[in-house]
């Protein structure tokens, strides 16, 4: 049997470009996400391979949530080969501006991008845009979103003929394009019919040349073959077209996704077999089918060997048949031998493998690497053991349990922590540290954490120290609010200052001391009385449990200079005062720290004066008599004249006593 493989089978330029880029992002490291909007290509086997490497497939409706999560964990979003709609592009751009942790990589096929530009630049109010394509295909939806004015997507020549029969495009310019993977022969017929109907039509040959060459080559090969095998995803549009074209030219045509679907023997009458593949079919699958057919093995044998082939990421059971100081060997029941190095069994370098295992033991292990040429598969028992502890971690996440974790490293974007031998990523924003603080200071410490996100399929967990601190803070707050009452005293720490007052932490809850409560004197800023970090004794003046606002008092009667003054002085006392200011009606004089009194102009001198400054000046010290104390309004009335008059009366009395004695 002669087997011919089509030259143009498999990945086209656009698909290979996107696939190579996606693979370059794998394996996705801890503390990062890589997402693709929709499936990268229409091939479930290849998409499953990407998922196993840590890539996630999301829908357009999930984009906003993924973008918001990028604030916690850096995220790359890949736009697949087929492209997306104009609205979806605009949404991604706006989200990337808001979320710095989000990066967008546009892997839309350059041929598809060209059609987007054609649709934007050649349509408007005076055009009627016609796209030959599958209306439900993502590529078609993206193209249609870029076209302006009237537009329609038709999937066949019959639909086009029905459209032109029931519509008159007079006054408008018909513009014709095609989805890149459409049938080139049918597109030519549609173009010809449009030209016959409208002399002003504009058309663009947008079917990918690779697609056209693949289809023409497949038709030619199918006509020469007794058996034609088309390889590709069952949801692939271009593969479906290949299968339809090949079926028209070869009586025996089979459509498979992989080698495992070839389950019958080759008929003896098959002398010439042809193989082609859609644009979304990886080279590895094509090569596997081609080699198997060249060797002319029975399909049953191929299926059996395929099913027994190990792949990286598999978990297998094997029986120990050899033990050395550095590794154990397992019989896996396949064509390769399983080898588990000591470092993939235990971290204890002094451990004795001969004491840990005996011949015949059954061991479950994870496949790290398969080398078919050497017939060896490198396995890991530690990975399976970690998976078991991962189950415990999942239970911890589901229950919302708070656990202890040792911070092992500071990495880009956050911290790595060890929980039961599993690595948990803690984003910097969840470290409990401010942006100004160095999160690396936490390395080597044991912290309480709570798991805030868990992806079982990717074995990825996000932890938060901040969540635990928030829970503890909430508990303190609840305890505080259950015991607070007006007048209750607290020892607090001044946290920060505002122009209008000081904020004080009184046990996990903040209260505010207004400037008027900081001092009996008038102050311009709270820094005149307290400083950040200072320990202060405060009491509750008022509180509102609903708004969580607490008004604190700080000044006491003992701190009140007015209180101290009137406690030690009474009406009639003579004190020394310093002139603080002069007004037309008198002068204000300071008699005590923070206590001023008024000397009315009529009480400055025993002589009539025109204005206070004729006798007084600011800063001058004078003796005054307290003539009135208004405790309610905190006012003093002072008199210099009363002191002078008292002195004159005393002098007169002294003279009389001298005269009487003489």
Secondary structure as UniProt FT lines:
FT   STRAND          2..5
FT   TURN            7..8
FT   HELIX           13..24
FT   TURN            30..31
FT   STRAND          32..37
FT   HELIX           44..52
FT   TURN            53..54
FT   STRAND          55..58
FT   HELIX           60..62
FT   HELIX           63..69
FT   TURN            70..72
FT   STRAND          74..79
FT   TURN            81..82
FT   HELIX           86..98
FT   TURN            100..101
FT   STRAND          102..106
FT   HELIX           110..121
FT   TURN            125..126
FT   STRAND          127..132
FT   TURN            135..136
FT   HELIX           138..146
FT   STRAND          150..154
FT   HELIX           157..166
FT   TURN            170..171
FT   STRAND          173..178
FT   TURN            180..181
FT   HELIX           184..197
FT   TURN            199..200
FT   STRAND          202..203
FT   HELIX           209..223
FT   STRAND          227..231
FT   TURN            234..235
FT   HELIX           237..249
FT   STRAND          253..256
FT   HELIX           259..261
FT   TURN            268..269
FT   STRAND          272..277
FT   TURN            279..280
FT   HELIX           283..294
FT   TURN            295..296
FT   HELIX           299..308
FT   TURN            312..313
FT   STRAND          315..323
FT   STRAND          327..331
FT   STRAND          337..341
FT   HELIX           342..344
FT   TURN            349..350
FT   HELIX           353..356
FT   TURN            359..360
FT   STRAND          362..371
FT   TURN            372..375
FT   STRAND          376..380
FT   HELIX           381..399
FT   STRAND          402..411
FT   TURN            412..413
FT   STRAND          414..419
FT   TURN            420..421
FT   STRAND          422..427
FT   HELIX           428..430
FT   TURN            435..436
FT   HELIX           439..442
FT   TURN            443..444
FT   STRAND          446..455
FT   TURN            456..459
FT   STRAND          460..464
FT   HELIX           465..481
FT   TURN            482..483
FT   TURN            486..487
FT   STRAND          489..498
FT   TURN            499..500
FT   STRAND          501..505
FT   STRAND          510..514
FT   HELIX           515..518
FT   HELIX           526..528
FT   TURN            532..533
FT   STRAND          535..544
FT   TURN            545..548
FT   STRAND          549..553
FT   HELIX           557..559
FT   HELIX           561..568
FT   TURN            571..572
FT   STRAND          574..583
FT   TURN            584..585
FT   STRAND          586..592
FT   TURN            593..594
FT   STRAND          595..600
FT   HELIX           601..603
FT   HELIX           612..614
FT   TURN            618..619
FT   STRAND          621..630
FT   TURN            631..634
FT   STRAND          635..639
FT   HELIX           640..661
//
